[in-house]
Amino acid sequence: MRRFVPALLAAAGLAGCGGSGDGLDVRITLVVPDENVRVEGTECAGARPFQYVHAEASYALEDEDGETLAEGELPAGRAVNADPSIDWGVERIPTFCVLELELDDVPRRPGYALRLERGSPLPFGASLVEGGDPVRLTVR
């Protein structure tokens, strides 16, 4: 799913050290707030205006200087209740599409940004990654 850019890794002195434990395992929960009506738990892709967030769409993880550290294709998402405080009483409800990304052995940097094919980059700090929990990013 994810592939490192060898030239950049070599330039950073990280080529050939996969699995060395020097990098971070980055887990991202990507939330698409489209409020599309779906059956909760079904496979999904972003609905208008987020149609560019779908399985096999490309993404890149960049550092704070814009250098690409990892790139790949998005997985399919899963529909989750857009407002869990409401018992909708029907099968098809307003949902968000949530995609889970796992990137292994990403070079350590103070900051990162997930860049999708369109939309604004989604920045986050290394401190969010180091806690071990997924970083929750919302598409804007």
ABEGO torsion letter per residue (X at the ends): XBBBBAAAAAAAGABGABGAGABBBBBBBBBBBAGBBBBBGBBBBBBOAAAABBBGBBBBBBBAAGBBABBBBBBBBBBBBABAABBAGBABBBBBBBBBBBBBGBBBBABBBBBBABEBBBBBBAAAAAAGBBBBBBBX
